[in-house]
Amino acid sequence: MDTVNMPAGEAPYHHGDLRARLVEIAIDCIETDGVSKLSLRKMAAKAGVSHNAPYMHFPSKDALLDEVVTQGFARLRSRISDAGGRETMAKGDWADRVKSGFRAYVAFARDHPGLYALMHVPGSGQGAQDRPEAEAADADAPGTATLRGLAATLEVGQKLGRVRAGNTNEMALWVWATLHGIASLTSDDRAAFEGRSPEAVAETVLDCLIAALTGELRGGTGLT
């Protein structure tokens, strides 16, 4: 068998799922050190591979961050689905299950502040620097997929008679903006909420959000 002599100190190329491993390492580094200190060379060292190996999967740091954002949104959607239950919803349990999903959204942001912040940096996860213009503008960006999931949940609620009439796409935007606001305001314990914990404040707002969606909140939301 032919052999290849590698320079001293050079780690061999990792033949496992290096792409996935690099993403995991990147997420850990983002949470501990922040995005600014992330580099493909550092990722290679942590993965135990040559400094060139990551470039077989990611041509640049931005490409790696795009994949991190994609995985972040996928994990967020999975966490929401797990919390709300994946079986078919019924009229009697729609509100409780959706609230559980919303609660999971807020918890995800609190548990993964660095990743969550990166996911909501304008342009993150779009891959525009590496994709043709038409492809970069498609509707399958990670955030759009999450928004579609929210709209689909609201559509189910309307069919069950639990959600007030209205454009579910517009309502989904409003819901996401509300969840993002809750996540931002309760991200730490520094904000003053009249002596209440961030978790208690989140629960109160989520109750109001569900009540507004179901038409039980007096005055509604103003959405049509």
C-alpha positions as CSV (number, residue, x, y, z in Angstrom):
1,M,0.0,0.0,0.0
2,D,1.3,3.5,-0.9
3,T,1.9,5.8,2.0
4,V,1.9,9.6,2.3
5,N,4.4,11.3,4.5
6,M,2.9,14.2,6.4
7,P,4.8,17.2,7.8
8,A,5.7,16.8,11.4
9,G,3.0,17.9,13.7
10,E,0.3,17.9,11.0
11,A,-2.9,16.1,12.1
12,P,-4.4,13.7,9.6
13,Y,-7.7,14.5,7.8
14,H,-10.6,13.3,9.8
15,H,-12.6,10.7,7.8
16,G,-15.7,10.8,10.0
17,D,-18.5,13.4,9.8
18,L,-16.1,16.4,10.1
19,R,-18.6,18.9,8.8
20,A,-21.0,18.1,11.6
21,R,-18.2,18.1,14.1
22,L,-17.0,21.5,13.0
23,V,-20.5,22.9,13.4
24,E,-20.7,21.5,17.0
25,I,-17.3,23.0,17.9
26,A,-18.3,26.3,16.4
27,I,-21.5,26.4,18.4
28,D,-19.6,25.7,21.6
29,C,-17.0,28.4,20.8
30,I,-19.7,30.9,20.0
31,E,-21.3,30.3,23.4
32,T,-18.1,30.6,25.3
33,D,-15.9,33.0,23.4
34,G,-18.2,34.8,20.9
35,V,-18.3,34.9,17.1
36,S,-15.4,37.3,16.8
37,K,-12.9,34.8,18.1
38,L,-14.1,32.0,15.9
39,S,-11.7,30.8,13.1
40,L,-11.4,27.8,10.9
41,R,-7.9,27.2,12.1
42,K,-9.1,27.1,15.7
43,M,-11.9,24.8,14.7
44,A,-9.3,22.5,13.0
45,A,-7.2,22.4,16.2
46,K,-10.1,21.5,18.4
47,A,-11.3,18.8,15.9
48,G,-7.7,17.4,15.8
49,V,-7.3,17.7,12.1
50,S,-5.0,19.6,9.8
51,H,-5.6,23.3,9.4
52,N,-6.7,22.8,5.8
53,A,-9.2,20.1,6.5
54,P,-12.1,22.4,7.4
55,Y,-11.8,24.1,3.9
56,M,-13.0,20.8,2.4
57,H,-16.4,21.6,3.9
58,F,-16.4,25.3,4.4
59,P,-14.6,27.7,2.1
60,S,-14.8,30.5,4.6
61,K,-15.7,31.4,8.1
62,D,-18.9,33.0,6.8
63,A,-19.9,29.7,5.1
64,L,-19.4,27.9,8.5
65,L,-21.5,30.5,10.2
66,D,-24.2,30.1,7.6
67,E,-24.4,26.4,8.5
68,V,-24.3,27.2,12.2
69,V,-27.4,29.5,11.7
70,T,-29.1,26.8,9.7
71,Q,-28.5,24.2,12.4
72,G,-29.6,26.7,15.1
73,F,-33.0,27.2,13.5
74,A,-33.4,23.5,13.0
75,R,-32.7,22.9,16.7
76,L,-35.1,25.6,17.7
77,R,-37.9,24.2,15.5
78,S,-37.2,20.7,16.9
79,R,-37.3,22.0,20.5
80,I,-40.6,23.7,19.9
81,S,-42.0,20.6,18.3
82,D,-40.8,18.3,21.1
83,A,-42.3,20.7,23.7
84,G,-45.6,21.0,22.0
85,G,-45.9,17.3,21.0
86,R,-45.6,16.0,17.5
87,E,-49.0,14.2,17.4
88,T,-52.0,15.7,15.8
89,M,-53.5,18.6,17.7
90,A,-57.1,18.6,19.0
91,K,-59.3,21.6,19.8
92,G,-59.1,20.9,23.5
93,D,-55.3,20.8,23.8
94,W,-54.3,23.3,21.1
95,A,-53.7,26.3,23.4
96,D,-51.7,24.4,26.0
97,R,-49.5,22.7,23.5
98,V,-48.8,25.8,21.5
99,K,-48.0,27.7,24.8
100,S,-45.5,24.9,25.6
101,G,-43.9,25.4,22.2
102,F,-43.7,29.2,22.7
103,R,-42.2,28.6,26.2
104,A,-39.6,26.3,24.6
105,Y,-38.7,29.1,22.1
106,V,-38.0,31.5,25.0
107,A,-36.1,28.9,26.9
108,F,-33.9,28.1,23.8
109,A,-32.9,31.8,23.6
110,R,-32.0,31.8,27.3
111,D,-30.1,28.5,27.1
112,H,-28.1,29.4,24.0
113,P,-27.7,33.2,24.0
114,G,-24.7,33.3,21.6
115,L,-26.2,31.0,19.0
116,Y,-29.6,32.8,19.3
117,A,-28.0,36.2,18.8
118,L,-26.2,35.0,15.7
119,M,-29.4,33.5,14.3
120,H,-30.9,36.9,14.3
121,V,-28.1,39.0,12.9
122,P,-29.3,40.4,9.6
123,G,-28.1,38.3,6.7
124,S,-27.0,35.4,8.8
125,G,-27.8,32.0,7.3
126,Q,-28.6,33.3,3.9
127,G,-25.3,32.2,2.2
128,A,-25.6,35.2,-0.1
129,Q,-21.8,35.5,-0.5
130,D,-21.5,32.0,-1.9
131,R,-24.8,31.6,-3.9
132,P,-26.2,33.0,-7.1
133,E,-28.5,36.0,-6.7
134,A,-31.7,34.1,-7.6
135,E,-30.9,31.2,-5.3
136,A,-29.9,33.5,-2.4
137,A,-33.3,35.1,-2.6
138,D,-35.3,31.9,-2.3
139,A,-37.9,31.5,0.4
140,D,-36.2,28.5,2.1
141,A,-33.9,30.5,4.4
142,P,-33.7,29.0,7.9
143,G,-35.7,31.9,9.4
144,T,-38.4,31.7,6.8
145,A,-38.9,28.0,7.5
146,T,-39.5,28.8,11.1
147,L,-42.0,31.5,10.2
148,R,-43.8,29.0,8.0
149,G,-44.0,26.6,10.9
150,L,-45.6,29.3,13.0
151,A,-48.1,30.1,10.3
152,A,-49.0,26.4,9.9
153,T,-49.6,26.1,13.6
154,L,-52.0,29.0,13.4
155,E,-53.8,27.6,10.4
156,V,-54.4,24.4,12.4
157,G,-55.8,26.5,15.2
158,Q,-58.1,28.2,12.8
159,K,-59.4,24.9,11.4
160,L,-60.0,23.7,15.0
161,G,-61.9,26.9,15.8
162,R,-59.3,28.0,18.4
163,V,-57.6,30.9,16.5
164,R,-59.4,34.1,15.5
165,A,-59.9,34.9,11.8
166,G,-57.0,36.6,10.1
167,N,-54.1,36.3,7.8
168,T,-52.0,33.6,9.4
169,N,-48.8,34.8,7.7
170,E,-49.2,38.2,9.2
171,M,-50.2,36.8,12.5
172,A,-47.1,34.6,12.5
173,L,-44.9,37.7,12.1
174,W,-46.6,39.2,15.1
175,V,-46.2,36.1,17.1
176,W,-42.5,35.8,16.3
177,A,-41.9,39.4,17.1
178,T,-43.6,38.9,20.4
179,L,-41.6,35.8,21.2
180,H,-38.4,37.5,20.2
181,G,-39.2,40.4,22.5
182,I,-39.9,38.2,25.4
183,A,-36.7,36.3,24.8
184,S,-34.7,39.5,24.6
185,L,-36.3,41.1,27.7
186,T,-35.9,38.0,29.9
187,S,-32.5,36.9,28.6
188,D,-30.9,37.7,32.0
189,D,-31.9,38.7,35.5
190,R,-30.8,42.3,35.2
191,A,-34.1,43.8,34.0
192,A,-36.5,44.9,36.7
193,F,-40.0,43.4,36.5
194,E,-41.5,44.7,39.8
195,G,-39.9,41.9,41.7
196,R,-41.0,39.1,39.4
197,S,-38.6,36.6,37.8
198,P,-38.0,36.6,34.1
199,E,-39.8,33.2,33.9
200,A,-42.9,34.6,35.6
201,V,-42.9,37.6,33.2
202,A,-42.6,35.3,30.2
203,E,-45.5,33.2,31.5
204,T,-47.7,36.3,31.8
205,V,-46.9,37.5,28.3
206,L,-47.4,34.1,26.8
207,D,-50.8,33.8,28.5
208,C,-51.7,37.1,26.9
209,L,-50.3,36.0,23.5
210,I,-52.5,32.9,23.5
211,A,-55.5,34.9,24.6
212,A,-55.0,37.3,21.8
213,L,-54.7,34.5,19.3
214,T,-57.9,32.8,20.4
215,G,-59.8,36.1,20.6
216,E,-60.1,35.9,24.4
217,L,-58.0,39.0,25.0
218,R,-60.3,42.0,25.2
219,G,-59.6,44.4,22.4
220,G,-57.9,41.8,20.2
221,T,-54.6,42.6,18.4
222,G,-55.8,44.8,15.7
223,L,-54.7,42.3,13.1
224,T,-57.0,41.5,10.1
